[in-house]
Amino acid sequence: MSLSEKLKKYADKVKHKPRKYQLKAASIALDKERAVIVLQTGTGKTLVGLLWAKTLLGERKAQKILVLEPTRILVEQTAEYFRRIGNIDAKAIHGLVSKKIKESHWFSKVNVTTPEEMLFHEDRLDQFDAIIVDECHHSVGNDAFKKVLEKSTASWRLGLSAHIPSRHKKTIEGLIGKIHEWSISDPEISPYIPDWIGEIYEAPLDPETFEVYKDIEARWMLSERRERNLYALALRFLSRDGALALKESVSKETKLAELLSPLKERILKLPDLHKLEKLKLVLEQHDFEKMIIFVDRVIVAKRLFEELKEYHPVLIIGRRKGIKDAMLKQALKEARLKESRIVISTSAGEEGVDLPSADLLVIWSNVVSPLRFIQRHGRILRKTKPLKYVVYIVTPDTVDMNAFLDSVEYAKKAGVDVPVDKSLIEKLRKKSPRTFLLDILERPLPLDWIAEISGLTKSEAERAINMFLKDGRLLYVYTSLGRTILKHEQLSLVEEEYPDYFSPNNDVEANIRVLTSDGKRRNIGGRFNEVKERLRKMLEKYGIDSLSITIREIRNYIEYIYTLRYNFKIVDEHVLITVLKNAFTPETYRTYG
């Protein structure tokens, strides 16, 4: 019996039921021994890799499997997916894992790591007799993916990608195996494919630039409100646009330049554009007819124009000082020419300037404004084939990541679902620099106090807190302080400190609207003990994402109606009971309902 025939036995053991095309893709890869599977984002390539790995391990065709991912976040995500969905002994190895833990992780059946980390442990490459290369379109030029594949002795090879540029197909087939590609019009996969695909390219700051960033951040934390806004601007320039933008700012006679004068010498020595190499990687890894790059700072747009000369770029700065309408019209005319493959546009490109449509957008400068975010995407949101791409170049561990996450959230609220891998977005949220708020929340506090302690504006703090409420890391109850935010481990503490707000009245009736984790709204009614049991079962069966509790109380023959909302994920029974006790307490609903 062939491996592809034995595949079904292992497919039945995974927690996600594979689709027909996923089984077919895994079968091809198993029969060919060396293969590349090209399936569009959203169609479940990771499950194909998991099925392939589980079958090889189960049939003892491979003793140890290496999985390569381009980023640390994907390393952790994939290792967790293999363990949770496939019950496979998979361990993540990357730069933030301690040496001692790495030593134990190397003994696992599956190691998930970045190619750079694997090259650092090159002596271990011979241990692996099978290798999965996720995002294998990276395996060209001088990329670390290619170097690992050239050094690897693994006979079993599987490449996974959403798209491989035609100019790289021969190289990738030579390193991994024959390419098997599913058309987006294939009826088996077309229901799962969005109209366009969003991709995230992380561009971290180099160590010296990150030190300057942290220095500015420290000054921002200690500054008064007026200066704080200027420091926040500097953090945004540096992380979003690059040191070139900040160099321009500190070279002028402004309040910002005055504030940063102690750092000026260090700033002027920093590399200009930390996102440039990732932009060039985007160009290398995508086929496109017309690309638009959105940049906020003119000085950065001009530098990119010089860097990308070979693509016959067109620079559109818009109606700014020194830019005449005739010049703008000429630039727009050139932008529509077939040979002008790249259009570099400042924010003016969103403000009524009629840019051409494109099949590839690159967002260099991430913005929080939902209007600007959606306006930019208007160049690509039309339903057309072939598939179109939007690439977000994001600086991790900085405010640039915050801006990207906020813009995605606001776009969703405006009805634009950004088709970026949702589990990746969740991972990025958990690694957002705003997580420092969790560290300062040493006791239950209202939002205003959190903002004051953290140095954030109230709106900035609220955005961060809402992120943690949504994923269940924080919750809130109503106390004498108002809406009081706390961690799960502080549940007992908040009840001890504010006992008057956790003494439920079992004589009142309540109607409760429940948003369950399957996206459905359910309604129940009754007194405290009745709804407690029903909600307990609902939490266990569906999960609960929010509660709206309406209390009806009759006093002196008059009916009073109070509504309290708990808009956060109810992660366990302890949280549920605390919320219900809080809502059914007269001191709570009469004050805040």
Wavefront OBJ file of the C-alpha trace (Angstrom):
o trace
v 0.000 0.000 0.000
v 1.404 3.411 -1.004
v 1.855 6.296 1.412
v -0.957 8.220 -0.236
v -3.283 5.269 0.425
v -2.199 5.164 4.065
v -2.788 8.904 4.403
v -6.496 8.536 5.250
v -5.649 6.620 8.434
v -3.634 9.587 9.701
v -6.096 12.182 8.367
v -8.761 10.653 10.604
v -6.545 11.330 13.644
v -6.250 15.111 13.214
v -8.719 17.511 14.835
v -9.587 19.364 11.608
v -11.322 17.361 8.911
v -9.244 17.856 5.733
v -10.918 19.114 2.590
v -10.741 17.044 -0.574
v -8.064 19.175 -2.228
v -5.939 19.150 0.952
v -5.916 15.332 0.937
v -5.058 15.381 -2.757
v -2.181 17.818 -2.184
v -0.772 15.740 0.691
v -1.101 12.568 -1.421
v 0.863 14.114 -4.278
v 3.604 15.249 -1.902
v 3.850 11.798 -0.313
v 3.949 9.944 -3.644
v 6.528 12.286 -5.192
v 8.801 12.419 -2.097
v 9.918 15.919 -3.202
v 7.175 18.389 -4.134
v 6.011 21.999 -3.912
v 2.324 22.661 -3.192
v 0.973 26.069 -4.246
v -2.368 26.919 -2.653
v -3.725 30.408 -2.081
v -3.720 31.989 1.368
v -6.814 30.924 3.292
v -7.014 27.450 1.767
v -5.146 25.631 4.545
v -1.577 24.904 3.406
v -0.435 24.263 6.985
v -2.816 21.303 7.307
v -1.302 19.809 4.143
v 2.136 19.996 5.775
v 0.800 18.507 9.006
v -0.790 15.535 7.165
v 2.439 14.939 5.249
v 4.515 15.024 8.447
v 2.112 12.832 10.454
v 2.094 10.158 7.733
v 5.897 10.109 7.363
v 6.376 9.832 11.136
v 3.626 7.226 11.526
v 5.008 5.029 8.742
v 8.587 5.516 9.975
v 9.676 6.999 6.651
v 11.097 9.906 8.624
v 12.463 9.918 12.156
v 12.832 13.676 12.493
v 11.284 16.553 10.526
v 12.419 20.161 10.158
v 9.857 22.909 9.470
v 11.173 26.286 8.280
v 9.157 29.471 8.811
v 10.158 33.037 7.842
v 9.408 34.703 11.211
v 9.550 33.907 14.922
v 5.785 34.443 15.227
v 5.072 31.872 12.508
v 7.529 29.484 14.172
v 5.519 29.573 17.395
v 2.192 29.472 15.588
v 3.080 26.444 13.454
v 4.598 24.456 16.333
v 1.461 25.094 18.407
v -0.763 24.085 15.440
v 1.106 20.794 14.931
v 0.722 19.962 18.637
v -2.911 21.047 19.008
v -4.382 19.817 15.707
v -2.095 16.912 14.905
v -0.975 15.729 18.357
v 2.585 15.839 17.000
v 5.654 16.351 19.193
v 6.625 19.721 17.669
v 8.821 22.292 19.414
v 9.652 25.887 18.451
v 13.276 27.019 18.329
v 14.200 30.683 17.826
v 16.361 33.445 19.254
v 14.164 34.091 22.309
v 14.255 30.454 23.452
v 16.936 29.918 26.108
v 19.950 27.749 25.333
v 18.915 25.177 27.954
v 15.388 24.818 26.527
v 16.720 24.635 22.973
v 18.896 21.687 23.959
v 15.829 19.738 25.092
v 13.694 20.876 22.125
v 16.168 19.444 19.601
v 15.138 15.942 20.751
v 11.552 16.448 19.521
v 10.193 14.632 16.460
v 9.475 17.962 14.732
v 11.493 21.152 15.081
v 10.014 24.418 13.820
v 12.493 27.256 13.347
v 13.629 30.066 11.071
v 16.287 29.372 8.421
v 18.606 31.899 10.092
v 18.372 29.993 13.395
v 18.947 26.689 11.591
v 22.118 28.009 9.952
v 23.340 28.991 13.415
v 22.920 25.311 14.375
v 24.118 23.979 11.027
v 25.764 20.947 12.642
v 22.274 19.592 13.462
v 20.980 19.676 9.880
v 21.968 16.064 9.187
v 19.578 14.888 11.923
v 16.562 15.666 9.722
v 15.483 13.250 7.001
v 12.451 15.362 6.001
v 11.972 19.092 5.632
v 8.921 21.344 5.182
v 9.623 24.805 3.781
v 6.711 27.141 4.449
v 6.585 30.287 2.282
v 9.126 28.519 0.064
v 9.087 31.354 -2.494
v 11.768 32.865 -0.228
v 14.233 30.164 -1.349
v 16.097 32.238 -3.947
v 19.157 34.487 -4.230
v 21.149 34.783 -1.027
v 18.185 34.064 1.237
v 18.753 31.852 4.268
v 15.988 29.497 3.076
v 18.048 28.647 0.006
v 21.221 28.163 2.051
v 19.528 25.684 4.394
v 18.109 23.690 1.467
v 21.509 23.556 -0.215
v 23.149 22.243 2.968
v 20.344 19.845 3.945
v 20.670 16.098 3.222
v 16.924 15.457 3.731
v 15.510 13.248 1.000
v 11.870 14.072 1.796
v 11.060 17.690 0.896
v 7.821 19.644 0.857
v 7.503 23.293 -0.146
v 4.382 25.342 0.629
v 3.512 28.725 -0.872
v 0.606 30.863 -2.022
v 2.466 32.081 -5.094
v 5.802 31.467 -6.795
v 6.972 34.023 -9.380
v 7.620 32.368 -12.724
v 11.255 33.576 -12.783
v 11.977 31.582 -9.603
v 10.186 28.332 -10.425
v 13.222 26.548 -11.885
v 15.379 27.387 -8.836
v 12.746 26.245 -6.351
v 12.005 23.035 -8.234
v 15.718 22.239 -8.199
v 15.957 22.767 -4.438
v 12.687 21.159 -3.350
v 10.717 19.384 -6.077
v 8.161 19.732 -8.846
v 5.578 22.493 -8.397
v 1.900 21.489 -8.196
v -0.382 24.511 -8.374
v -4.139 24.818 -7.870
v -5.888 27.481 -9.929
v -7.986 30.015 -8.039
v -10.847 29.120 -10.410
v -10.734 25.467 -9.320
v -14.261 24.823 -7.963
v -12.816 22.885 -4.999
v -10.876 25.849 -3.629
v -12.610 28.927 -5.095
v -15.152 29.153 -2.208
v -12.261 29.654 0.228
v -10.392 32.352 -1.717
v -10.996 36.072 -0.961
v -10.897 38.760 -3.634
v -7.463 39.868 -2.510
v -4.789 38.667 -0.125
v -3.047 40.601 2.641
v 0.535 39.696 3.553
v 2.697 40.937 6.436
v 6.435 41.467 6.050
v 8.183 42.225 9.327
v 11.088 44.704 9.158
v 12.707 44.903 12.604
v 14.918 47.798 13.619
v 18.636 47.053 13.761
v 20.057 46.955 17.332
v 21.488 50.487 17.273
v 18.266 51.996 15.903
v 16.202 50.046 18.429
v 18.358 51.460 21.238
v 17.591 54.989 20.023
v 13.905 54.058 19.745
v 13.866 52.797 23.361
v 15.681 55.946 24.515
v 13.023 58.155 22.893
v 10.321 55.911 24.346
v 11.778 56.340 27.854
v 11.758 60.131 27.432
v 8.174 59.935 26.172
v 7.120 58.003 29.288
v 8.607 60.634 31.626
v 7.526 63.737 29.714
v 4.649 66.167 30.243
v 1.658 65.931 27.929
v 2.746 68.681 25.481
v 6.184 67.176 24.970
v 4.795 63.652 25.038
v 2.973 64.247 21.747
v 6.228 65.306 20.097
v 8.093 62.263 21.391
v 5.233 60.085 20.118
v 5.691 61.707 16.710
v 9.391 60.864 16.762
v 8.642 57.222 17.618
v 6.216 57.082 14.712
v 8.655 58.646 12.228
v 11.446 56.266 13.223
v 9.471 53.018 13.266
v 7.023 53.743 10.452
v 9.046 55.692 7.877
v 12.661 55.062 8.871
v 15.549 57.014 10.365
v 15.740 59.121 7.187
v 12.449 60.791 8.156
v 13.639 61.460 11.695
v 16.968 62.811 10.429
v 15.066 65.364 8.359
v 12.979 66.349 11.398
v 15.958 66.863 13.741
v 17.793 68.889 11.106
v 15.180 71.671 11.176
v 14.613 74.366 13.768
v 11.551 72.904 15.446
v 10.411 72.011 18.959
v 10.874 68.333 18.094
v 14.475 68.950 17.008
v 15.088 70.821 20.271
v 13.686 67.944 22.337
v 15.813 65.381 20.489
v 19.006 67.461 20.434
v 20.745 65.184 23.021
v 20.169 62.277 20.602
v 20.823 64.121 17.337
v 24.353 62.812 16.789
v 23.215 59.206 17.288
v 20.155 59.665 15.069
v 22.216 61.043 12.176
v 24.399 57.909 12.191
v 21.492 55.452 11.906
v 20.765 53.462 8.700
v 18.258 55.442 6.623
v 15.522 52.952 5.713
v 15.141 49.769 7.745
v 12.177 48.664 5.571
v 14.045 48.909 2.259
v 15.400 45.343 2.175
v 11.914 43.942 2.833
v 10.508 46.105 0.052
v 13.091 44.677 -2.337
v 12.142 41.197 -1.132
v 8.498 41.957 -1.967
v 9.541 42.941 -5.491
v 11.530 39.742 -5.848
v 8.778 37.479 -4.564
v 5.775 38.837 -6.512
v 4.784 38.945 -10.144
v 2.953 42.183 -10.864
v 1.977 44.504 -13.664
v 1.459 47.618 -11.573
v 2.530 48.284 -7.987
v 1.597 51.256 -5.831
v 3.713 52.030 -2.751
v 2.072 54.304 -0.191
v 4.566 56.385 1.798
v 3.815 59.270 4.148
v 7.058 61.256 4.104
v 8.133 62.990 0.901
v 11.836 62.553 1.646
v 11.301 58.772 1.913
v 9.254 58.676 -1.300
v 12.056 60.478 -3.142
v 14.686 58.063 -1.819
v 12.596 55.049 -2.909
v 12.280 56.629 -6.340
v 16.076 56.606 -6.605
v 16.413 53.076 -5.206
v 13.898 51.580 -7.676
v 15.059 53.243 -10.900
v 15.246 49.938 -12.802
v 11.447 49.601 -12.580
v 10.820 52.997 -14.225
v 9.012 54.328 -11.143
v 6.722 57.321 -11.102
v 6.744 59.640 -8.098
v 3.420 61.254 -7.157
v 3.708 63.798 -4.375
v 0.503 65.701 -5.055
v -0.508 69.300 -4.557
v 2.108 70.405 -2.065
v 4.228 73.497 -1.969
v 6.365 73.689 -5.094
v 4.345 71.051 -6.978
v 2.393 72.524 -9.873
v -0.811 70.972 -11.266
v 0.880 70.521 -14.646
v 3.654 68.466 -13.038
v 1.118 66.338 -11.167
v -0.909 65.709 -14.329
v 2.238 64.653 -16.182
v 3.183 62.262 -13.358
v -0.303 60.709 -13.391
v -0.098 60.319 -17.179
v 3.238 58.512 -16.826
v 1.815 56.331 -14.040
v -0.690 54.836 -16.476
v 1.975 53.789 -18.974
v 2.573 50.030 -19.121
v 6.322 50.399 -18.660
v 5.822 52.418 -15.438
v 5.501 49.376 -13.212
v 5.875 51.151 -9.864
v 4.006 54.198 -8.578
v 5.340 55.760 -5.370
v 2.681 57.946 -3.789
v 2.543 60.049 -0.648
v -0.745 60.495 1.214
v -1.781 62.839 -1.592
v -2.466 59.677 -3.564
v -5.490 59.105 -1.324
v -6.857 62.631 -1.526
v -8.730 62.774 -4.785
v -5.706 62.166 -7.019
v -6.805 59.549 -9.561
v -4.120 56.879 -9.298
v -4.231 53.894 -11.655
v -5.487 50.513 -10.431
v -2.830 48.072 -9.325
v -2.435 44.343 -8.764
v 0.039 44.866 -5.901
v -0.174 47.479 -3.129
v 2.627 47.986 -0.633
v 1.827 49.890 2.552
v 5.164 51.295 3.724
v 3.656 53.803 6.183
v 1.014 52.178 8.382
v -1.734 54.581 9.423
v -4.380 54.385 12.150
v -6.981 56.439 10.257
v -9.682 54.022 9.000
v -10.608 56.443 6.205
v -7.064 56.596 4.837
v -6.639 52.839 5.269
v -9.766 52.128 3.218
v -8.993 54.826 0.632
v -5.632 53.215 -0.061
v -7.230 49.809 -0.516
v -9.727 51.274 -2.955
v -7.046 50.794 -5.609
v -7.296 47.043 -5.222
v -10.628 46.079 -3.623
v -12.494 45.574 -6.915
v -13.421 41.970 -7.649
v -11.109 41.064 -10.509
v -8.921 38.152 -11.502
v -6.093 37.346 -11.206
v -5.845 37.604 -7.451
v -4.443 40.842 -6.078
v -2.131 41.383 -3.118
v -1.617 44.000 -0.401
v 1.692 43.850 1.467
v 2.057 45.568 4.841
v 5.658 46.240 5.862
v 5.525 46.415 9.653
v 8.153 47.143 12.313
v 7.634 44.710 15.209
v 7.862 45.769 18.870
v 7.105 49.409 18.004
v 4.189 51.818 17.574
v 4.208 50.904 13.877
v 2.811 47.497 14.848
v 0.153 49.219 16.985
v -0.891 51.381 14.008
v -1.199 48.338 11.741
v -3.290 46.372 14.251
v -5.548 49.377 14.917
v -6.098 50.028 11.218
v -7.111 46.402 10.613
v -9.561 46.580 13.512
v -11.084 49.878 12.343
v -11.358 48.616 8.760
v -13.263 45.572 10.022
v -15.702 47.840 11.882
v -16.189 49.804 8.649
v -17.111 46.608 6.791
v -13.753 45.864 5.136
v -12.504 42.428 6.168
v -8.737 42.467 5.683
v -7.823 38.956 4.479
v -4.646 38.484 6.504
v -4.235 35.160 8.308
v -6.429 35.685 11.411
v -4.348 33.498 13.700
v -1.268 35.512 12.711
v -3.072 38.752 13.586
v -3.893 37.295 17.015
v -0.244 36.355 17.543
v 0.837 39.886 16.579
v -1.676 41.365 19.019
v -0.215 39.305 21.831
v 3.265 40.552 20.960
v 2.245 44.183 20.524
v 4.390 46.663 22.518
v 1.178 47.639 24.299
v 1.501 44.493 26.398
v 3.484 46.609 28.893
v 0.052 47.733 30.150
v -0.457 44.234 31.522
v 2.675 44.674 33.615
v 1.563 47.972 35.180
v -1.908 46.648 36.040
v -0.856 45.439 39.485
v -4.338 45.935 40.940
v -7.863 46.652 39.535
v -7.928 50.183 38.081
v -10.223 52.419 35.995
v -9.163 53.442 32.488
v -8.250 57.026 33.454
v -5.810 55.800 36.072
v -4.255 53.299 33.664
v -3.740 56.069 31.105
v -2.122 58.327 33.688
v 0.248 55.637 34.989
v 1.220 54.407 31.518
v 1.784 57.836 29.993
v -0.683 57.050 27.183
v -3.543 59.285 26.167
v -6.954 58.000 27.219
v -7.807 56.985 23.625
v -4.472 55.145 23.232
v -4.970 53.309 26.517
v -8.549 52.457 25.576
v -7.454 50.958 22.239
v -4.897 48.798 24.004
v -7.275 47.726 26.786
v -9.981 46.836 24.229
v -7.479 44.576 22.481
v -6.864 42.680 25.724
v -10.582 42.544 26.555
v -11.342 41.054 23.171
v -8.842 38.215 23.492
v -9.779 37.547 27.131
v -6.570 38.640 28.811
v -8.411 41.346 30.775
v -11.958 41.887 32.007
v -13.855 44.621 33.839
v -16.524 44.966 36.524
v -18.331 47.971 37.990
v -17.164 49.297 41.373
v -17.135 52.618 43.198
v -14.320 53.579 40.799
v -16.613 53.073 37.803
v -15.679 50.542 35.111
v -12.740 48.806 36.776
v -10.284 46.814 34.683
v -8.453 43.801 36.072
v -6.568 40.591 35.328
v -8.070 37.157 35.974
v -5.804 36.528 38.943
v -7.286 39.652 40.601
v -10.894 38.371 40.667
v -10.825 37.470 44.354
v -9.046 40.730 45.177
v -11.700 42.919 43.520
v -14.490 41.139 45.416
v -12.646 41.628 48.712
v -11.998 45.334 48.053
v -15.508 46.166 46.790
v -17.907 43.710 48.574
v -20.878 46.073 48.109
v -20.679 45.437 44.349
v -20.749 41.627 44.568
v -23.862 40.906 46.644
v -26.432 39.644 44.123
v -30.177 40.122 44.594
v -31.934 36.867 43.687
v -35.382 38.514 43.698
v -34.921 40.497 40.469
v -35.448 39.180 36.947
v -32.966 39.646 34.125
v -32.981 39.315 30.345
v -29.540 38.471 29.035
v -28.326 38.765 25.446
v -25.351 36.494 24.878
v -22.884 36.686 22.000
v -21.407 33.200 21.809
v -18.043 32.388 20.269
v -19.681 30.825 17.205
v -20.902 34.316 16.270
v -24.561 33.746 17.228
v -26.717 35.805 19.583
v -28.738 33.920 22.161
v -31.260 35.179 24.729
v -32.067 33.816 28.171
v -34.020 35.127 31.143
v -34.496 34.441 34.824
v -33.180 35.130 38.296
v -29.558 34.953 39.398
v -29.340 31.239 40.219
v -31.354 30.264 37.139
v -29.330 32.200 34.584
v -26.077 31.206 36.296
v -26.639 27.513 35.520
v -27.835 28.125 31.961
v -24.913 30.404 31.165
v -22.502 27.883 32.670
v -23.683 25.274 30.157
v -23.599 27.805 27.308
v -20.010 28.755 28.174
v -18.966 25.114 28.140
v -20.728 24.331 24.854
v -20.182 27.478 22.763
v -17.904 29.927 24.576
v -19.094 33.465 25.404
v -17.699 36.647 23.835
v -19.937 39.238 25.532
v -23.005 39.729 27.732
v -25.689 42.418 27.822
v -27.661 42.103 31.061
v -30.967 43.948 31.576
v -32.270 43.939 35.167
v -35.940 44.575 35.981
v -36.594 45.695 39.553
v -39.896 46.740 41.131
v -39.684 49.232 43.988
v -42.739 50.990 45.459
v -44.907 49.568 42.646
v -42.671 51.165 40.014
v -40.676 49.041 37.564
v -37.110 50.165 36.975
v -35.034 48.832 34.043
v -31.222 48.816 34.079
v -28.788 47.540 31.429
v -25.148 46.627 31.985
v -22.768 45.494 29.244
v -19.749 43.242 29.660
v -18.001 43.416 26.283
v -15.134 41.003 26.745
v -14.424 37.316 26.322
v -15.608 35.194 29.255
v -12.694 32.782 29.521
v -13.852 30.535 32.374
v -16.552 29.875 34.973
v -14.874 32.032 37.629
v -15.088 35.103 35.368
v -18.712 34.284 34.492
v -19.833 34.014 38.142
v -17.987 37.223 39.094
v -19.684 39.137 36.272
v -23.145 37.836 37.189
v -22.683 38.661 40.878
v -21.591 42.154 39.847
v -24.538 42.690 37.490
v -27.212 41.410 39.893
v -26.018 43.600 42.780
v -28.316 46.634 43.481
v -25.339 48.944 44.154
v -24.041 48.107 40.664
v -27.142 48.216 38.484
v -28.724 51.221 40.244
v -25.504 53.215 39.812
v -24.314 52.158 36.350
v -27.290 50.477 34.666
l 1 2 3 4 5 6 7 8 9 10 11 12 13 14 15 16 17 18 19 20 21 22 23 24 25 26 27 28 29 30 31 32 33 34 35 36 37 38 39 40 41 42 43 44 45 46 47 48 49 50 51 52 53 54 55 56 57 58 59 60 61 62 63 64 65 66 67 68 69 70 71 72 73 74 75 76 77 78 79 80 81 82 83 84 85 86 87 88 89 90 91 92 93 94 95 96 97 98 99 100 101 102 103 104 105 106 107 108 109 110 111 112 113 114 115 116 117 118 119 120 121 122 123 124 125 126 127 128 129 130 131 132 133 134 135 136 137 138 139 140 141 142 143 144 145 146 147 148 149 150 151 152 153 154 155 156 157 158 159 160 161 162 163 164 165 166 167 168 169 170 171 172 173 174 175 176 177 178 179 180 181 182 183 184 185 186 187 188 189 190 191 192 193 194 195 196 197 198 199 200 201 202 203 204 205 206 207 208 209 210 211 212 213 214 215 216 217 218 219 220 221 222 223 224 225 226 227 228 229 230 231 232 233 234 235 236 237 238 239 240 241 242 243 244 245 246 247 248 249 250 251 252 253 254 255 256 257 258 259 260 261 262 263 264 265 266 267 268 269 270 271 272 273 274 275 276 277 278 279 280 281 282 283 284 285 286 287 288 289 290 291 292 293 294 295 296 297 298 299 300 301 302 303 304 305 306 307 308 309 310 311 312 313 314 315 316 317 318 319 320 321 322 323 324 325 326 327 328 329 330 331 332 333 334 335 336 337 338 339 340 341 342 343 344 345 346 347 348 349 350 351 352 353 354 355 356 357 358 359 360 361 362 363 364 365 366 367 368 369 370 371 372 373 374 375 376 377 378 379 380 381 382 383 384 385 386 387 388 389 390 391 392 393 394 395 396 397 398 399 400 401 402 403 404 405 406 407 408 409 410 411 412 413 414 415 416 417 418 419 420 421 422 423 424 425 426 427 428 429 430 431 432 433 434 435 436 437 438 439 440 441 442 443 444 445 446 447 448 449 450 451 452 453 454 455 456 457 458 459 460 461 462 463 464 465 466 467 468 469 470 471 472 473 474 475 476 477 478 479 480 481 482 483 484 485 486 487 488 489 490 491 492 493 494 495 496 497 498 499 500 501 502 503 504 505 506 507 508 509 510 511 512 513 514 515 516 517 518 519 520 521 522 523 524 525 526 527 528 529 530 531 532 533 534 535 536 537 538 539 540 541 542 543 544 545 546 547 548 549 550 551 552 553 554 555 556 557 558 559 560 561 562 563 564 565 566 567 568 569 570 571 572 573 574 575 576 577 578 579 580 581 582 583 584 585 586 587 588 589 590 591 592 593
